[in-house]
Amino acid sequence: MSLLPINEIAKTAKIPEEFIEPYGKYKAKIDYRYFDQVKDRPDGKLVLVTAITPTKAGEGKTTTSISLAEGMAKIGQEALLCLREPSLGPVFGIKGGATGGGLASIAPSEDINLHFTGDMHALTSSINLIAAIIDNSIYQGNPLRIDPERILWKRAMDMNDRALRNVTVAQGDPKGKVREDHFVITVASELMAILCLSTSEQDFMDRVNAIMVAYDLDGKPLYLKDLRISHAIMKLMKEALKPNLVQTLENNPVLVHGGPFANIAHGCNSLFATRLALKMSPIVITEAGFAADLGAEKFLDIKCRVGGLHPDACVLVATIRALKMHGGQPFESLAEKDCDALRRGLDNLSAHYDNLRLYGLPVVVAINHFASDDADEIALLEDYCKEKGYPVAFLDGFLKGGEGSTDLARLVVKTLAECPSEYRPLYDLNAPIKEKIETICTKIYHAGKVEYAPKALEQIEEYERLGYGDAYVCIAKTPQSFTDDPKVLGAPRGFTINIREVNLSAGARFVVPLTGTILTMPGLPKVPAAVKMEDMPL
């Protein structure tokens, strides 16, 4: 199937031409003023796609999200898909692109995975402008009395580059202050979070001004508003605030906007895009990064509360291959039948399912089909879901697109019609920060205990003293395990979570506890995806 010009996709989505700003033939920005035209419409139903704990075997959450949207169209049900923008780090690192796979893809895939409409570049430039202004202020006599040893704002790059985790700046600068600095990947930055949590241009500006960038020499916080550059940031970010419109391979419209990682950030696409989509379509499908313990928890506890969203259902994605890995079967032998490993691995599925039910949401299990799935394994999984009362559908979107996902689409539509959501967040925002952290760790990760490094305890006390006790909690943790150890698969219980430090994102209004050895600037693998592109056509 060939792609349609983006103006044709806009017509399908019923977006007036005056609000479409084409970026080439197949992608466009949507002027956020369009929201004013549709704001009085009732909201559609909101469906979150999440997954079991990821493994090398693959789960296919994005592929499922896309194929579900395609399946909805095949059964005559209007639906609109909202996804995150890819980061260049994974594109050139381990994961590769983030536009789905096979016939369950969005397009133009290469454009979306690379420069797209420039949103990531605008974010990176804005982040580094803030850093440059801070150091320039110190160089120019330090009128704000910035303490060079207590600068909180970090530089950024949208690439996996471990050499930039810890750097020294201002070397050879007679007026500067030589100091250690740090880079984060753009998608883990607070500015990305603010882009994705803002509900309007003014809200974005207010949040930007509220960013805590440093402390002064008297130990008082300094905010971005003190730097007087929020208008410059708005100039850089003006176009990036607008959601992007693209299409699936079956010519269904898709909104793609914002791209925070879910392991070291909050992992959800922008509220701009999601709230607009809910006014445009009776059903909106979106996803949150990594597994339900990370992306879904942050979607349900942070994004939904900030945006006043009321999610209606969750789709929990799994594969038999991944479940067998969680049950102890080696990756190299996954094509071989192993019902015992599958049976053991089902604990991971149940743990995520039960977690989602804590939020009062109906949950549907979606099993991505692989050719290696044995008939006995399929029967075992179906019997298990029936015994547990889990609604389940198999899908084959990768090979068949929408035709391979009609069963899942019908099940989701049936669930939305018959199972009302009783959505409720997990924790009370007014609870102490430690209590909120421990609620997530014990109820979602199933930890038995949380241990804090002295630095983390000092930071929590400081943030509460400064008035951030009611902040959301956005835990940074390995996505490969319920624990803070990526090697522990399955559904362990009673372990200890280790909090080594807690960062504050004042503009985003959340604290970020760092667990285990999680890093905010990833590194490249031994053979990066960039090297594997050598044989690809240009």
C-alpha positions as CSV (number, residue, x, y, z in Angstrom):
1,M,0.0,0.0,0.0
2,S,1.4,3.4,-0.9
3,L,1.5,6.5,1.3
4,L,-1.0,9.3,0.9
5,P,-0.1,13.0,0.9
6,I,-0.3,14.3,4.4
7,N,-3.2,16.7,3.5
8,E,-5.2,13.6,2.6
9,I,-4.4,12.1,6.0
10,A,-5.5,15.4,7.6
11,K,-8.9,15.1,5.8
12,T,-9.3,11.6,7.1
13,A,-8.7,12.9,10.6
14,K,-11.1,15.8,9.9
15,I,-8.5,18.4,10.6
16,P,-9.2,21.7,8.7
17,E,-6.5,22.6,6.2
18,E,-5.8,25.9,8.0
19,F,-4.4,24.0,11.0
20,I,-2.1,21.8,9.0
21,E,1.6,22.8,8.5
22,P,3.2,20.3,6.1
23,Y,6.8,19.3,6.6
24,G,7.4,17.8,3.2
25,K,4.9,15.4,1.5
26,Y,4.2,12.9,4.3
27,K,4.4,14.7,7.6
28,A,3.0,17.8,9.2
29,K,2.6,19.9,12.3
30,I,-0.9,20.5,13.8
31,D,-1.4,24.1,15.0
32,Y,-2.3,23.8,18.7
33,R,-4.9,26.5,18.1
34,Y,-7.0,23.7,16.6
35,F,-7.6,22.5,20.2
36,D,-9.7,25.7,20.7
37,Q,-11.9,24.6,17.8
38,V,-12.7,21.2,19.3
39,K,-12.3,21.7,23.1
40,D,-16.0,21.6,23.8
41,R,-16.4,18.1,22.3
42,P,-16.7,15.2,24.7
43,D,-13.6,13.1,25.2
44,G,-13.2,9.8,23.6
45,K,-12.2,6.6,25.3
46,L,-8.6,6.3,26.3
47,V,-6.8,3.0,25.8
48,L,-3.2,2.5,27.2
49,V,-1.0,-0.2,25.6
50,T,1.7,-1.5,28.0
51,A,3.7,-4.7,28.3
52,I,5.3,-7.4,30.5
53,T,8.9,-6.9,31.5
54,P,10.9,-6.6,28.3
55,T,13.4,-9.3,27.2
56,K,15.7,-9.9,24.3
57,A,12.9,-12.1,22.9
58,G,10.8,-9.0,22.2
59,E,7.3,-8.1,23.1
60,G,6.2,-5.7,20.4
61,K,4.4,-3.0,22.3
62,T,4.6,-0.3,19.5
63,T,3.8,-2.9,16.8
64,T,0.7,-3.9,18.8
65,S,-0.3,-0.3,19.3
66,I,-0.1,0.3,15.6
67,S,-1.8,-2.9,14.6
68,L,-4.6,-2.3,17.1
69,A,-5.3,1.0,15.4
70,E,-5.2,-0.7,12.0
71,G,-7.5,-3.5,13.3
72,M,-10.0,-0.9,14.6
73,A,-10.2,0.6,11.1
74,K,-10.7,-2.9,9.6
75,I,-13.7,-3.6,11.8
76,G,-15.2,-0.1,11.0
77,Q,-14.3,1.5,14.4
78,E,-12.9,5.0,14.3
79,A,-9.8,5.3,16.5
80,L,-6.7,7.5,16.6
81,L,-3.2,6.5,17.6
82,C,-0.9,8.6,19.7
83,L,2.8,7.6,19.9
84,R,6.1,9.0,21.2
85,E,8.9,10.3,19.0
86,P,12.0,8.1,18.6
87,S,15.3,9.1,20.1
88,L,18.5,8.9,18.0
89,G,20.2,7.1,21.0
90,P,18.2,3.8,20.5
91,V,18.0,4.3,16.7
92,F,21.8,4.1,16.5
93,G,22.3,2.0,19.6
94,I,20.6,-1.3,20.5
95,K,16.9,-1.1,19.8
96,G,17.0,0.5,16.3
97,G,14.0,2.4,15.1
98,A,10.7,3.0,17.0
99,T,8.1,3.1,14.3
100,G,6.7,-0.4,14.7
101,G,7.6,-3.4,12.4
102,G,6.5,-5.2,9.3
103,L,3.0,-4.2,8.2
104,A,2.3,-2.6,11.6
105,S,4.4,0.5,11.0
106,I,4.0,4.2,10.8
107,A,5.5,6.2,8.0
108,P,7.7,7.9,6.7
109,S,9.6,5.6,9.0
110,E,13.2,6.8,8.3
111,D,12.1,10.5,8.6
112,I,10.4,9.8,11.9
113,N,13.4,7.9,13.3
114,L,15.9,10.6,12.3
115,H,15.3,14.3,12.2
116,F,11.5,14.2,11.8
117,T,10.2,17.8,12.2
118,G,13.1,19.0,14.4
119,D,11.5,18.6,17.8
120,M,14.5,16.8,19.3
121,H,16.9,19.3,17.9
122,A,14.9,22.2,19.4
123,L,14.9,20.5,22.8
124,T,18.6,19.8,22.7
125,S,19.4,23.4,21.7
126,S,17.1,24.8,24.4
127,I,18.7,22.6,27.1
128,N,22.2,23.6,26.1
129,L,21.2,27.3,25.9
130,I,20.2,27.1,29.5
131,A,23.6,25.5,30.4
132,A,25.5,28.1,28.4
133,I,23.7,31.0,30.0
134,I,24.5,29.6,33.5
135,D,28.2,29.4,32.8
136,N,28.2,32.7,31.0
137,S,26.7,34.4,34.0
138,I,29.5,33.0,36.2
139,Y,32.0,34.2,33.6
140,Q,30.5,37.7,33.5
141,G,31.0,38.5,37.2
142,N,28.4,36.1,38.6
143,P,25.7,38.7,39.4
144,L,23.3,35.9,40.5
145,R,26.0,34.6,42.9
146,I,25.6,31.1,41.4
147,D,27.5,28.4,43.4
148,P,29.5,26.6,40.8
149,E,29.6,23.5,43.0
150,R,25.8,23.4,43.1
151,I,24.6,23.8,39.5
152,L,21.7,21.4,38.9
153,W,21.1,21.8,35.2
154,K,22.8,19.3,32.9
155,R,23.8,19.6,29.3
156,A,22.2,17.2,26.8
157,M,22.7,15.3,23.6
158,D,20.2,13.0,21.8
159,M,22.7,10.2,21.4
160,N,24.1,7.4,23.5
161,D,27.5,8.6,24.5
162,R,28.9,7.3,27.8
163,A,32.0,9.5,27.5
164,L,29.9,12.5,28.2
165,R,28.4,11.3,31.5
166,N,31.1,13.1,33.5
167,V,33.1,15.9,31.8
168,T,35.2,18.9,32.9
169,V,34.1,22.3,31.7
170,A,35.8,25.8,31.6
171,Q,39.3,24.4,31.3
172,G,41.8,27.2,30.3
173,D,39.2,29.9,31.0
174,P,40.7,32.5,33.3
175,K,37.3,33.9,34.3
176,G,35.4,30.7,34.4
177,K,35.2,28.1,37.1
178,V,36.7,24.7,36.2
179,R,34.2,22.2,37.4
180,E,32.8,18.7,36.7
181,D,29.7,18.7,34.6
182,H,27.4,16.0,33.2
183,F,25.3,15.2,30.1
184,V,22.0,13.5,30.0
185,I,20.3,12.1,26.9
186,T,17.8,14.6,25.6
187,V,14.8,12.3,26.2
188,A,15.7,12.1,29.9
189,S,15.8,15.9,30.4
190,E,13.4,17.9,32.5
191,L,12.6,20.0,29.4
192,M,11.4,17.0,27.6
193,A,9.1,16.2,30.6
194,I,7.8,19.7,30.6
195,L,7.1,19.5,26.8
196,C,5.1,16.4,27.4
197,L,3.3,17.5,30.6
198,S,2.3,21.0,29.6
199,T,-1.4,21.7,28.7
200,S,-0.9,25.0,26.9
201,E,1.7,27.5,25.8
202,Q,1.3,29.4,29.0
203,D,1.6,26.3,31.1
204,F,4.8,25.4,29.2
205,M,6.2,28.9,29.9
206,D,5.3,28.7,33.6
207,R,6.9,25.3,34.0
208,V,10.1,26.5,32.2
209,N,10.3,29.5,34.5
210,A,9.9,27.1,37.5
211,I,12.9,24.9,36.6
212,M,15.4,25.0,39.5
213,V,18.8,25.4,37.8
214,A,21.2,25.9,40.7
215,Y,21.8,27.2,44.2
216,D,23.4,30.5,45.1
217,L,26.3,31.0,47.4
218,D,23.9,31.4,50.4
219,G,22.3,28.0,49.6
220,K,19.1,29.5,48.1
221,P,17.5,28.0,45.0
222,L,17.9,29.8,41.7
223,Y,15.2,29.3,39.0
224,L,15.2,29.7,35.2
225,K,13.1,32.8,35.6
226,D,16.2,34.4,37.3
227,L,18.2,33.8,34.1
228,R,15.6,35.8,32.1
229,I,15.7,33.5,29.1
230,S,12.2,31.9,29.1
231,H,11.2,34.0,26.0
232,A,14.3,32.7,24.2
233,I,13.4,29.2,25.1
234,M,9.9,29.8,23.8
235,K,11.4,31.0,20.5
236,L,13.4,27.8,20.1
237,M,10.5,25.6,21.2
238,K,7.5,27.3,19.5
239,E,7.3,24.8,16.6
240,A,8.2,21.8,18.8
241,L,5.2,22.4,20.9
242,K,2.9,21.5,18.0
243,P,1.9,17.8,17.7
244,N,3.1,15.9,14.5
245,L,0.7,14.1,12.1
246,V,1.9,11.1,10.1
247,Q,0.2,7.8,9.0
248,T,0.2,4.1,9.3
249,L,1.0,1.9,6.3
250,E,-2.7,1.5,5.9
251,N,-3.2,5.3,5.7
252,N,-4.7,5.8,9.1
253,P,-3.7,9.0,10.9
254,V,-1.3,9.0,13.8
255,L,-0.2,11.8,16.2
256,V,3.5,11.5,17.2
257,H,4.8,14.0,19.8
258,G,7.3,14.0,22.6
259,G,9.5,11.1,23.5
260,P,10.7,10.7,27.2
261,F,12.3,7.4,28.1
262,A,10.2,5.4,30.6
263,N,13.2,4.0,32.6
264,I,14.9,7.4,33.3
265,A,11.9,9.7,32.6
266,H,8.1,9.4,32.6
267,G,7.8,7.6,29.3
268,C,4.6,9.1,27.7
269,N,3.8,11.1,24.6
270,S,2.7,14.7,25.1
271,L,-0.5,15.9,26.7
272,F,-0.9,18.3,23.8
273,A,-1.3,15.3,21.5
274,T,-3.3,13.1,23.8
275,R,-5.8,15.7,24.8
276,L,-6.3,16.8,21.2
277,A,-6.8,13.2,20.1
278,L,-9.4,12.6,22.7
279,K,-11.4,15.5,21.2
280,M,-10.9,14.1,17.6
281,S,-11.8,10.4,18.0
282,P,-14.2,8.2,20.0
283,I,-11.3,5.9,20.8
284,V,-7.7,6.9,21.4
285,I,-4.8,4.4,21.6
286,T,-1.6,5.4,23.2
287,E,1.4,3.6,24.7
288,A,3.8,4.1,27.6
289,G,7.4,3.0,27.4
290,F,8.9,-0.3,28.6
291,A,6.8,-2.5,31.0
292,A,3.8,-1.7,33.1
293,D,5.9,-1.2,36.2
294,L,7.6,1.8,34.5
295,G,5.7,3.4,31.7
296,A,2.2,2.5,32.7
297,E,2.8,3.4,36.4
298,K,4.0,6.9,35.3
299,F,1.2,7.3,32.8
300,L,-1.4,6.5,35.4
301,D,0.2,8.2,38.4
302,I,1.7,11.3,36.6
303,K,0.4,12.0,33.1
304,C,-3.3,11.2,33.8
305,R,-3.4,13.3,36.9
306,V,-1.5,16.3,35.4
307,G,-3.7,16.3,32.3
308,G,-7.0,15.4,34.0
309,L,-7.3,12.2,31.9
310,H,-9.5,9.3,32.8
311,P,-8.1,6.1,31.1
312,D,-10.7,3.5,30.2
313,A,-8.7,0.3,29.6
314,C,-5.2,-1.2,29.3
315,V,-3.8,-3.7,26.8
316,L,-1.0,-5.8,28.3
317,V,1.3,-7.1,25.6
318,A,3.3,-10.3,25.8
319,T,4.8,-13.0,23.7
320,I,5.2,-16.7,24.5
321,R,8.9,-16.3,23.7
322,A,9.3,-13.6,26.3
323,L,7.3,-15.5,28.9
324,K,9.5,-18.5,28.4
325,M,12.6,-16.4,29.0
326,H,11.0,-15.2,32.3
327,G,10.6,-18.8,33.1
328,G,14.2,-19.6,32.7
329,Q,14.5,-20.8,29.1
330,P,17.7,-19.5,27.4
331,F,17.3,-17.0,24.6
332,E,19.1,-19.3,22.2
333,S,16.6,-22.1,22.6
334,L,13.3,-20.1,22.5
335,A,12.2,-21.8,19.3
336,E,12.1,-25.1,21.1
337,K,8.9,-26.1,23.0
338,D,9.1,-25.7,26.7
339,C,5.8,-25.6,28.5
340,D,7.4,-25.8,31.9
341,A,9.4,-22.5,31.3
342,L,6.2,-20.9,30.0
343,R,4.3,-22.0,33.0
344,R,6.9,-20.4,35.3
345,G,7.1,-17.2,33.2
346,L,3.4,-16.6,33.5
347,D,4.0,-15.2,37.0
348,N,5.5,-12.1,35.2
349,L,2.3,-11.7,33.2
350,S,0.1,-12.0,36.3
351,A,2.2,-9.5,38.3
352,H,1.7,-6.8,35.7
353,Y,-1.9,-7.7,35.2
354,D,-2.6,-7.5,38.9
355,N,-0.7,-4.2,39.1
356,L,-2.9,-2.6,36.5
357,R,-6.0,-3.8,38.2
358,L,-4.8,-1.8,41.3
359,Y,-5.7,1.3,39.3
360,G,-9.3,0.1,38.7
361,L,-8.8,-0.4,35.0
362,P,-10.1,-3.2,32.7
363,V,-7.1,-5.1,31.3
364,V,-6.9,-7.1,28.0
365,V,-4.0,-9.4,27.3
366,A,-2.6,-9.2,23.8
367,I,-0.3,-12.0,22.7
368,N,2.0,-11.3,19.7
369,H,2.1,-14.4,17.7
370,F,5.4,-16.0,16.5
371,A,5.8,-18.8,14.0
372,S,7.7,-20.7,16.7
373,D,4.8,-20.7,19.1
374,D,3.9,-24.4,19.7
375,A,0.2,-25.5,19.8
376,D,0.6,-26.9,23.3
377,E,2.2,-23.6,24.5
378,I,-0.7,-21.6,23.0
379,A,-3.2,-23.9,24.6
380,L,-1.4,-23.7,28.0
381,L,-1.5,-19.8,27.8
382,E,-5.1,-19.7,26.7
383,D,-6.1,-22.1,29.5
384,Y,-4.2,-20.0,32.1
385,C,-5.9,-16.8,31.0
386,K,-9.3,-18.4,31.1
387,E,-8.6,-19.8,34.6
388,K,-7.5,-16.4,35.8
389,G,-10.3,-14.5,34.0
390,Y,-8.0,-12.6,31.8
391,P,-9.6,-11.5,28.5
392,V,-7.0,-12.5,25.8
393,A,-6.5,-12.2,22.1
394,F,-3.7,-13.3,19.8
395,L,-2.6,-11.0,17.1
396,D,-0.4,-11.2,14.0
397,G,0.0,-7.5,13.0
398,F,3.6,-7.7,12.0
399,L,2.9,-10.0,9.0
400,K,-0.8,-9.1,8.4
401,G,-1.3,-5.5,9.6
402,G,-4.8,-4.7,10.5
403,E,-6.2,-8.0,9.2
404,G,-4.0,-9.7,11.9
405,S,-5.4,-7.6,14.7
406,T,-9.2,-7.6,14.3
407,D,-9.7,-10.1,17.1
408,L,-7.8,-7.8,19.5
409,A,-9.7,-4.8,18.2
410,R,-13.1,-6.4,18.8
411,L,-12.0,-7.5,22.3
412,V,-10.9,-4.0,23.2
413,V,-14.2,-2.5,21.8
414,K,-16.2,-5.1,23.8
415,T,-14.2,-4.3,26.9
416,L,-14.8,-0.6,26.6
417,A,-18.5,-1.1,26.1
418,E,-19.0,-3.7,28.9
419,C,-16.4,-2.9,31.6
420,P,-16.4,0.6,33.0
421,S,-13.2,2.1,34.3
422,E,-12.9,2.8,37.9
423,Y,-9.5,4.6,37.5
424,R,-7.8,5.7,40.7
425,P,-4.2,6.7,41.2
426,L,-1.9,4.6,43.4
427,Y,-0.7,7.2,45.9
428,D,-1.8,10.4,47.6
429,L,0.1,13.3,46.2
430,N,0.2,14.9,49.7
431,A,1.9,11.9,51.3
432,P,5.5,12.4,52.2
433,I,8.0,11.7,49.4
434,K,9.4,8.6,51.0
435,E,5.9,7.2,51.5
436,K,5.2,7.7,47.8
437,I,8.4,6.1,46.8
438,E,7.8,3.1,49.0
439,T,4.2,2.7,47.8
440,I,5.5,2.3,44.2
441,C,8.3,0.0,45.2
442,T,6.2,-2.3,47.4
443,K,2.9,-2.3,45.5
444,I,4.2,-2.2,41.9
445,Y,7.7,-3.7,42.0
446,H,6.8,-6.0,45.0
447,A,9.9,-5.1,46.9
448,G,10.1,-5.9,50.6
449,K,12.2,-2.9,51.6
450,V,13.6,0.3,50.3
451,E,17.0,1.5,51.4
452,Y,18.2,5.1,50.9
453,A,21.8,6.3,50.6
454,P,22.5,9.2,53.0
455,K,22.6,11.6,50.0
456,A,19.1,10.6,48.9
457,L,17.7,11.2,52.4
458,E,19.3,14.6,52.5
459,Q,17.9,15.5,49.1
460,I,14.4,14.4,50.1
461,E,14.5,16.4,53.3
462,E,15.7,19.5,51.3
463,Y,12.9,19.2,48.6
464,E,10.2,18.9,51.3
465,R,11.7,21.9,53.1
466,L,11.5,23.9,49.8
467,G,7.8,23.0,49.3
468,Y,8.0,20.1,46.9
469,G,6.6,17.5,49.2
470,D,3.5,17.2,47.0
471,A,5.6,16.4,43.9
472,Y,4.9,13.3,41.8
473,V,7.4,10.5,41.9
474,C,9.2,9.4,38.7
475,I,11.5,6.5,39.6
476,A,14.5,5.7,37.4
477,K,15.0,2.0,37.3
478,T,16.2,-0.7,35.0
479,P,13.4,-1.8,32.6
480,Q,14.6,-5.4,32.5
481,S,13.4,-6.4,35.9
482,F,10.9,-5.6,38.6
483,T,14.0,-5.2,40.8
484,D,16.9,-2.7,40.4
485,D,19.1,-5.6,39.1
486,P,18.6,-6.1,35.3
487,K,19.6,-9.8,35.6
488,V,16.7,-10.8,37.8
489,L,13.8,-12.0,35.5
490,G,10.4,-13.4,36.4
491,A,8.3,-11.9,39.2
492,P,10.5,-11.8,42.3
493,R,9.1,-10.6,45.6
494,G,10.5,-9.3,48.9
495,F,13.8,-7.9,47.5
496,T,15.4,-4.6,48.5
497,I,15.3,-1.5,46.2
498,N,18.3,0.8,46.6
499,I,17.8,4.6,46.2
500,R,21.2,6.2,45.7
501,E,20.1,9.8,45.0
502,V,16.9,11.8,44.3
503,N,16.8,14.6,41.7
504,L,14.2,17.3,41.5
505,S,12.5,18.4,38.3
506,A,10.7,21.4,39.7
507,G,9.2,22.6,36.4
508,A,7.8,19.1,35.7
509,R,6.8,18.9,39.4
510,F,8.3,15.5,40.1
511,V,11.2,14.0,42.0
512,V,13.4,11.3,40.3
513,P,14.8,8.7,42.6
514,L,17.7,6.9,40.9
515,T,17.8,3.2,41.8
516,G,20.6,0.7,41.5
517,T,23.1,1.6,38.7
518,I,20.6,3.2,36.4
519,L,22.2,6.0,34.2
520,T,20.7,9.1,32.6
521,M,23.1,8.9,29.7
522,P,23.1,5.5,28.0
523,G,26.1,4.0,26.2
524,L,26.4,2.2,22.9
525,P,26.6,-1.6,22.6
526,K,29.7,-3.4,21.2
527,V,28.1,-3.4,17.7
528,P,25.8,-0.4,17.5
529,A,22.8,-0.4,15.2
530,A,24.6,2.5,13.4
531,V,27.3,0.0,12.2
532,K,24.7,-2.5,11.1
533,M,23.4,0.2,8.7
534,E,26.5,-0.1,6.6
535,D,24.8,-2.4,4.1
536,M,21.5,-0.6,4.0
537,P,20.5,1.5,1.0
538,L,20.9,5.3,1.4
